[in-house]
Amino acid sequence: MKGVVLLSDGIDSPVAASLMKKQGLDLIFLNFKNDNNPSTVEKVKKIAKHIDKNAMLITKDHIKTQEKIKDNCNVRYQCILCKRAMYKQAQEVAHEHGAKYIVTGENLGQVASQTLDNMFVLDSSVDLTVLRPLLGFDKNEIVKLGKELGTYDFSLIKAPSCPYVPDAPLTTSRLNKVLIEEEKMN
């Protein structure tokens, strides 16, 4: 069985990918570029190779999508609309490669899109099962796992953070309102 992993250069998604690899899931890594800094892509390549040297890594330019959201939608919806767009692209990749799952590093109590209300809104954007192996872990537990799995040190390599995160991202979204905002992106 295959899963498309939304792989970032942070701490959480590499740990989630490693856990799913240990469970026997074949991985396809999908990374979204939010800037033109080549060091971010290099960092993600190193993380992917560490987790599974044979897995495919697909990098998608996400800047145009981010700009469309920023220019047309309520700024508080930036993260949830961004993540829905990522899920939709992950679903396309999954269908292309015969994968049945989307794997994320989301866990409760984190920022922006990582609340139960927002996860419901995210899941409604795709027809695949979204696996969240870190859902019930806190940050300290994830860091500990990252150290044990050997992914944590990669996450410490400096790279720019997402330049589109608003000061106050929406943490409790409603599907009907998100769909209205999504329409503004055309």
N, C-alpha and C positions, 0 to 999 in steps of 0.2 A: 504494500500500500504506500501511496505517495502523499506528501503534503507540501504545500507552498509556504515557506517561512518568510514572514515579513521581517527581514533582517536589517537591523540598524547597527550603528557603531556604539551603541550604549551597552549597559550591563544586562538588561533583562532579556532581550530577544536572543542573544547568543546562548544564555542559560536555557531558555525554553527550547531552542533548537537542539541543544546537546541532550536534554532529557528525552525529547521525542526520538532522537537518533538511537539512544540507548534502548528505547522501547521497540526498535525495529522499523521505524517509519523511514522510508526513502525520502530524502529531502531535496527540494528545489529552492534555492535561496533567491529572494526577490528584494532588491534594495532600491530605495527611491532617493534620488539626488535632489536636495533642496538648495544647493549652492553649486558654484563652479570650481570648488576647491578640490584638486585631484587627491589631496592627502586623505580626504574622507573616503573616497572610493578605494584607495589602497588599503586603508585600515579595515574596511569591510571585507576586502579580498582575503586579507590575512586571517580574519576571524572565521570566514567561511572555510578556508583551507584547514584551519585548525580543527574545526568541528567535523568536517567530512571532505577529505581531499578529492573525492570523486564526484561530489555534488555539483550541479550546475548553478552558476551565479548569474542572474539576470539583473542588470541595472537599468532603471527607467528614470528619465529626466522628469522631475515632478515640479519644476519651477513654473512652467506655464499654468499648471493647475492651481498652484499656490497663488499665483498672481491673479488669476481669474476669480478665485475666492476672495482675495483681499480687495480687489477692485469692484466687486459686484455684490458682496454679501455683508451682513452684519458681522463685524470683526469678532464678536464673541463666539461665532460658529466656526471660526477658522479651523480649529483642530478636529472637530467632529466631521466637517465636510471633507477635510483633507484625508482623514482616515477612511471615510466611506469611499472616496475615490481610490485609495490604495486597495481596499478590499475588492472593489470591482475589477481593478487590474489584476489582482491576485487570482480572482476567479477566472478571468480570461486565460491567464497562464496555466492554471490548473486544468481547465478544459482542454487546452492545447496539448498538455503533456500527460493526460490521464490521471491527474491527482484528484483525490476526493476531499482533501482537507486544506484549510488555511490555518497556519500556526502563528500565534502572536506571543509576545512577551508581556501582554497586559496582566496586571494584577490589581486587585482592589486597593483603594486608598492612595493610589498614585495621583498624578495630575491629569488635567484636561479630559481626555476621552475615557479614562479608566475608572468609570463609575458604573454601577449596574444599569442605571437608566441609559447612559450613553452606549454601553455594550449592547443593549437591546436594539437601539437605533442603528448601530453598526451592523449587527447580525442581519437586520432586515434588508440590507443592501445587496446581499448575496444569497444564493441557494445552496451553498456548501456549508458543511459543519465547520465551525471555528473552534479550534483547540487552544485552550489557554492553560498550559501546564503549571503556570505560576500564580493562578488566580488567588489562592489563599495564602500565599507567602508574603511576608513583609520584606522590606528592603534589606535588612540585616541578614535574613535567611537567604535571599537571592545572592547577595555579595558572598556569603559563605559558600554557597553552591558554585558560584562563578570561580572562586579560588580553587575549589576541589576539582572542577572540570577543566581548569586551565584557560578559561575565557576572560577572567577578570582583568588580567594584566593588559590584554588588548584594549579593553574598554577604557583604560587609563591614558592611552595615547591621546594627546591633545588633537582635537578636531573642532571645527566651529559647530556651535549648536544651531538648531533650526531658527532662521531669522524671521519666521512668520508667526511664532507663538505670541498670541496677544497677552496683554497684561492681566486680563481677567477672562480666561477661557471658560466657556459654558460647561458646567459639570452636571447639569440636570437638563438634558434636552428632551424634547417631545417630537416624535416622528413627524406629525403633521406640520410642525413649524420647520423642521429640518428640510422636509420636502419642498416647502415654499422657498427656503433659502437656496436649495439646490437648483431649483428652476431658474433662479437669477443668473446662474453660471451658463445657461444655455446648453 
